[in-house]
């Protein structure tokens, strides 16, 4: 089932279940997607954003909430941190399973081989291949240094 359809179905189910916290998070997800759709239409993409962009939106939302939860915990606001963590659980239902470190390393090696990268100047090409294939499945902030090490070493 397509991602947008799954999100809409979950939204309807949350309404039926009267699950206010889940409903709120799903509405935030829908709003973020619609926001990007509007931007895409303004840029000439009549169909809005694709599945890869939706995964990127969800990944960004999850990361933002993790940072907020950490900040709330440091500030002693465990109630707010707990709410952020609940939102992360809802968002991650729609994200593909994250690759572990070994699988990420294997994907990096495959991407380097695919583009024939042999220096740090090829890092952009390697990251482009990884983003095209693994959006939502890996944290590119931690993969970047891994690619850099492989290309410099």
matplotlib code that plots the C-alpha trace (Angstrom):
import matplotlib.pyplot as plt

x = [0.0, 1.3, 2.6, 0.1, -2.8, -1.4, -1.2, -4.8, -6.1, -4.3, -5.7, -9.3, -8.7, -7.4, -10.5, -12.7, -10.7, -10.8, -7.0, -6.3, -2.5, -2.1, -4.6, -2.6, 0.6, -1.0, -2.5, 1.0, 2.4, -0.4, 0.2, 3.9, 3.3, 0.7, 3.1, 5.7, 3.1, 2.2, 5.9, 6.3, 3.3, 4.7, 7.9, 6.0, 5.5, 1.8, 1.6, 3.3, 6.1, 6.9, 7.3, 11.0, 10.3, 7.5, 10.1, 12.5, 9.8, 9.0, 12.7, 13.1, 10.1, 11.4, 14.8, 13.3, 11.2, 14.2, 16.2, 13.2, 12.8, 16.5, 16.2, 13.1, 14.8, 17.8, 15.4, 13.6, 10.4, 9.8, 6.1, 7.0, 9.8, 7.4, 5.0, 7.7, 8.7, 5.1, 5.0, 8.3, 6.6, 3.7, 6.0, 8.3, 5.4, 5.5, 9.3, 11.1, 13.3, 16.6, 19.7, 22.2, 25.8, 27.0, 24.3, 25.0, 28.7, 27.8, 25.5, 28.3, 30.8, 28.2, 27.5, 31.3, 31.7, 28.6, 29.9, 33.5, 34.5, 38.2, 38.6, 36.8, 35.6, 33.2, 31.5, 28.5, 27.9, 28.1, 25.8, 23.4, 23.2, 22.7, 19.9, 18.2, 18.2, 18.0, 16.0, 14.4, 16.5, 19.7, 20.9, 22.9, 24.5, 26.3, 26.8, 28.6, 31.7, 31.7, 31.8, 34.5, 36.7, 36.3, 37.2, 40.2, 41.6]
y = [0.0, 3.4, 5.5, 8.3, 5.8, 4.1, 7.5, 8.4, 5.0, 5.4, 8.9, 7.6, 4.7, 7.1, 9.2, 6.1, 5.0, 8.5, 8.3, 12.0, 11.7, 9.5, 11.6, 14.8, 13.2, 11.9, 15.3, 16.9, 14.3, 15.1, 18.9, 18.5, 16.5, 18.9, 21.8, 20.1, 19.3, 23.0, 23.9, 21.3, 22.5, 26.1, 24.7, 23.1, 19.5, 19.1, 15.7, 17.0, 15.1, 11.5, 8.6, 9.3, 12.9, 11.7, 9.3, 12.2, 14.3, 11.5, 11.0, 14.7, 14.8, 11.8, 13.4, 16.7, 15.0, 13.0, 16.2, 17.9, 14.9, 15.0, 18.8, 18.3, 15.5, 17.7, 20.4, 18.1, 18.1, 14.3, 14.7, 16.7, 14.3, 11.4, 13.0, 13.6, 9.9, 8.8, 10.9, 9.3, 5.8, 6.9, 8.5, 5.4, 3.1, 4.6, 4.5, 1.5, -0.5, 1.3, -0.4, -1.5, -0.4, -3.5, -3.2, 0.6, -0.2, -2.7, -0.2, 2.4, 0.0, -0.9, 2.8, 3.5, 0.6, 1.7, 5.2, 4.2, 6.6, 6.9, 10.2, 12.6, 14.6, 11.7, 11.9, 13.8, 11.1, 8.4, 10.2, 10.8, 7.1, 6.3, 8.9, 7.5, 4.0, 4.3, 7.4, 6.7, 3.6, 5.2, 8.3, 10.2, 12.3, 9.2, 7.7, 10.8, 10.3, 6.6, 7.5, 10.1, 7.5, 5.0, 7.6, 9.1, 5.9]
z = [0.0, -0.9, 2.0, 1.7, 1.7, 4.8, 6.6, 5.6, 6.7, 10.1, 10.5, 9.9, 12.3, 15.0, 14.6, 15.0, 18.0, 19.5, 20.1, 20.5, 20.8, 17.7, 15.7, 16.5, 15.3, 12.1, 11.4, 11.8, 9.3, 6.8, 7.3, 6.6, 3.5, 2.2, 2.9, 0.7, -2.0, -2.2, -2.5, -5.2, -7.2, -7.0, -8.5, -11.4, -10.1, -10.5, -8.7, -5.6, -3.8, -4.3, -1.9, -1.4, -0.3, 2.0, 3.6, 4.0, 5.6, 8.1, 8.8, 9.5, 11.8, 13.7, 14.2, 15.3, 17.9, 19.2, 19.6, 21.4, 23.7, 24.6, 25.3, 27.5, 29.5, 30.1, 31.3, 33.6, 31.7, 31.4, 30.6, 27.4, 26.6, 26.9, 24.5, 21.9, 22.2, 21.7, 18.5, 17.3, 17.7, 15.5, 12.8, 12.7, 11.9, 8.4, 8.0, 6.6, 9.0, 9.7, 8.4, 11.1, 10.9, 9.0, 6.4, 6.1, 5.5, 2.9, 1.2, 1.2, -0.3, -3.0, -3.8, -4.0, -6.5, -8.5, -9.2, -9.4, -6.7, -5.9, -4.1, -1.8, -4.8, -5.6, -2.2, -3.6, -6.3, -3.6, -1.3, -4.2, -4.9, -1.2, -0.8, -3.9, -2.7, 1.1, 2.0, 5.4, 6.0, 7.1, 9.0, 6.4, 9.1, 10.4, 6.9, 5.6, 7.8, 6.8, 3.1, 3.8, 5.6, 2.8, 0.1, 2.0, 3.4]

ax = plt.figure().add_subplot(projection="3d")
ax.plot(x, y, z, "-o")
ax.set_aspect("equal")
plt.show()
